[in-house]
Amino acid sequence: MAGLVLWGIGYAIQDTLFKALVASMLAGGRRNLSFGLFYTGYGTGWLIGSIVVGILYRHSVAGVTAFSVGAQLASIPVFILADRARV
């Protein structure tokens, strides 16, 4: 139960920060399209990740851990490139 509460708090904070970040980077007329594209990619990534984790979980918990760590490490260059493009 505590894990669910913490997950809900984390998701609420993350969702709010994503919306604020996207809104601050774009002009008012482009926000609707940008939010749509952002959440389409976000939802697609969440779906694919959940499917992969579910399949891996059947075979190996270590595989789930490796996939999760690998996905997090693979995101680092994306954040670096996004930060450079912003400046």
Backbone bond lengths (Angstrom), bond angles and torsions (degrees), N, CA, C in turn:
res aa  C-N    CA-C-N  psi(-1)  N-CA   C-N-CA  omega(-1)  CA-C   N-CA-C  phi
1 M - - - 1.441 - - 1.521 110.58 -
2 A 1.321 115.57 -42.94 1.470 119.38 179.94 1.521 110.44 -62.56
3 G 1.327 116.46 -38.20 1.458 120.39 178.27 1.521 112.00 -62.18
4 L 1.319 116.63 -40.66 1.463 120.51 178.03 1.529 111.59 -64.15
5 V 1.322 115.77 -40.81 1.461 119.82 178.68 1.525 110.20 -63.74
6 L 1.340 116.56 -45.77 1.468 120.40 179.50 1.525 111.38 -64.25
7 W 1.340 116.54 -39.69 1.463 119.72 177.99 1.527 110.24 -62.84
8 G 1.312 117.15 -43.04 1.465 121.04 179.03 1.517 111.89 -62.48
9 I 1.310 117.29 -42.71 1.470 120.64 177.79 1.523 110.19 -63.62
10 G 1.322 116.77 -45.80 1.467 120.84 179.46 1.520 112.21 -61.14
11 Y 1.325 116.34 -43.52 1.466 119.96 179.79 1.520 111.19 -65.13
12 A 1.315 117.47 -41.06 1.464 120.69 179.89 1.524 111.02 -63.42
13 I 1.316 116.60 -42.01 1.470 120.35 178.29 1.522 110.29 -65.98
14 Q 1.327 116.31 -45.33 1.463 120.98 -179.01 1.527 111.05 -62.27
15 D 1.304 117.57 -44.99 1.461 121.28 -178.57 1.526 110.96 -62.83
16 T 1.318 116.74 -41.40 1.463 121.00 178.41 1.517 111.13 -64.19
17 L 1.336 116.69 -43.19 1.463 119.96 -179.90 1.525 111.64 -66.35
18 F 1.335 117.95 -39.01 1.465 120.54 177.69 1.526 110.71 -60.80
19 K 1.313 116.63 -45.83 1.468 119.82 -179.72 1.516 111.08 -62.79
20 A 1.323 117.46 -42.32 1.463 120.72 179.11 1.527 111.02 -65.02
21 L 1.326 117.53 -40.41 1.458 121.32 -179.79 1.522 111.37 -64.89
22 V 1.318 116.89 -48.45 1.465 120.70 -179.78 1.532 110.31 -63.42
23 A 1.315 117.01 -43.17 1.468 120.34 -179.12 1.518 111.84 -64.55
24 S 1.329 117.76 -35.62 1.473 120.20 -177.93 1.518 112.90 -75.28
25 M 1.317 118.05 -18.33 1.467 120.77 -175.67 1.526 113.51 -93.92
26 L 1.318 118.24 -10.24 1.459 120.23 -172.07 1.524 112.01 -127.37
27 A 1.325 114.44 153.57 1.459 120.45 174.67 1.533 109.21 -69.73
28 G 1.323 116.05 155.69 1.459 121.53 -176.04 1.517 114.76 -54.78
29 G 1.316 118.69 -38.07 1.453 121.79 -176.80 1.519 114.73 -72.33
30 R 1.318 117.69 -15.05 1.462 120.52 -177.02 1.527 112.47 -107.24
31 R 1.295 117.07 -0.03 1.468 119.71 -174.73 1.526 112.99 -67.48
32 N 1.317 117.95 -39.25 1.469 119.88 -177.83 1.524 111.36 -60.50
33 L 1.333 116.56 -49.44 1.459 120.81 178.61 1.524 110.32 -63.24
34 S 1.314 115.95 -41.85 1.464 120.06 -178.54 1.522 111.79 -63.56
35 F 1.323 117.28 -44.86 1.458 119.75 177.43 1.524 110.77 -63.00
36 G 1.307 117.25 -40.42 1.465 120.36 178.24 1.520 112.13 -61.77
37 L 1.324 116.46 -46.21 1.464 120.19 179.06 1.531 111.32 -66.46
38 F 1.314 115.53 -42.61 1.466 119.75 -179.53 1.516 110.77 -60.24
39 Y 1.326 117.50 -50.10 1.462 120.07 -176.71 1.530 112.46 -74.02
40 T 1.321 118.06 -23.39 1.461 119.74 172.25 1.526 109.70 -66.46
41 G 1.332 116.55 -46.97 1.464 120.21 177.03 1.519 112.47 -64.91
42 Y 1.312 116.23 -41.47 1.463 121.91 -179.57 1.533 110.32 -62.62
43 G 1.315 116.43 -47.43 1.464 120.59 179.69 1.515 112.72 -66.31
44 T 1.327 116.44 -39.50 1.465 120.29 178.28 1.524 110.54 -64.25
45 G 1.327 115.87 -43.56 1.465 119.79 177.55 1.516 112.08 -62.79
46 W 1.323 115.81 -40.88 1.468 120.34 178.94 1.530 110.22 -63.26
47 L 1.338 116.98 -43.92 1.460 121.19 179.49 1.523 111.47 -62.41
48 I 1.325 116.53 -49.33 1.470 120.12 -178.61 1.523 110.66 -63.06
49 G 1.338 116.29 -43.66 1.462 119.63 178.54 1.514 112.17 -61.59
50 S 1.324 116.73 -41.16 1.466 120.24 179.48 1.524 111.78 -65.40
51 I 1.311 116.67 -39.12 1.470 120.12 177.90 1.519 110.70 -64.73
52 V 1.337 115.92 -46.71 1.467 119.92 -179.53 1.528 110.78 -62.39
53 V 1.322 117.42 -44.41 1.465 120.63 179.52 1.528 110.28 -63.63
54 G 1.325 117.62 -40.34 1.461 120.15 177.59 1.509 112.85 -62.00
55 I 1.321 116.53 -42.37 1.475 120.49 178.20 1.523 110.62 -66.68
56 L 1.332 116.05 -45.13 1.465 119.50 179.50 1.524 112.25 -63.43
57 Y 1.326 116.25 -35.82 1.467 120.30 -177.26 1.525 112.00 -62.01
58 R 1.317 116.24 -31.70 1.472 119.80 177.25 1.522 111.61 -63.31
59 H 1.336 115.65 -31.52 1.458 120.53 -173.12 1.529 113.85 -100.59
60 S 1.342 116.69 -39.22 1.455 118.15 -173.16 1.531 111.26 -164.99
61 V 1.313 116.23 125.19 1.459 120.53 175.56 1.534 109.14 -68.54
62 A 1.323 116.52 -33.45 1.464 120.22 176.63 1.533 110.34 -63.07
63 G 1.328 116.77 -33.78 1.464 120.60 176.27 1.517 111.73 -65.24
64 V 1.325 116.39 -37.84 1.467 121.02 176.76 1.526 109.22 -63.49
65 T 1.317 116.01 -45.09 1.464 120.66 179.41 1.526 110.75 -62.20
66 A 1.316 117.24 -45.83 1.466 121.22 -179.78 1.522 110.86 -62.70
67 F 1.316 117.52 -42.78 1.462 120.71 178.56 1.523 110.83 -63.35
68 S 1.322 116.99 -44.20 1.461 121.01 -178.79 1.526 111.42 -63.17
69 V 1.321 116.16 -46.14 1.466 119.93 178.70 1.525 110.28 -64.98
70 G 1.317 116.81 -42.54 1.468 120.71 178.90 1.521 112.87 -61.91
71 A 1.318 116.23 -41.16 1.464 119.87 178.88 1.527 110.83 -65.06
72 Q 1.336 116.62 -40.25 1.464 120.29 178.28 1.523 110.91 -65.14
73 L 1.316 117.40 -43.52 1.467 120.71 179.48 1.530 111.29 -66.70
74 A 1.336 116.60 -36.19 1.463 120.04 179.19 1.526 111.88 -67.65
75 S 1.322 117.59 -21.86 1.460 120.32 -179.92 1.525 113.06 -79.25
76 I 1.313 117.76 -18.21 1.466 120.61 -176.98 1.526 112.18 -58.00
77 P 1.348 120.05 -48.16 1.478 118.72 178.59 1.532 112.99 -60.75
78 V 1.313 117.48 -32.35 1.464 120.57 178.62 1.526 109.88 -64.04
79 F 1.322 116.66 -44.01 1.462 120.49 178.64 1.527 111.31 -65.80
80 I 1.311 117.10 -39.40 1.471 120.67 178.77 1.520 110.45 -63.84
81 L 1.324 117.01 -45.41 1.473 120.71 178.67 1.531 111.31 -64.29
82 A 1.322 116.90 -39.88 1.475 120.31 179.41 1.518 110.30 -64.84
83 D 1.332 117.45 -38.07 1.465 120.75 179.71 1.524 110.33 -68.31
84 R 1.305 118.08 -39.77 1.462 121.74 178.90 1.532 110.99 -67.05
85 A 1.316 116.99 -38.75 1.480 120.72 179.78 1.512 110.99 -68.61
86 R 1.313 117.13 -29.75 1.465 121.33 -178.60 1.514 112.26 -70.70
87 V 1.304 117.37 -34.17 1.476 121.88 -175.39 1.471 112.03 -78.03
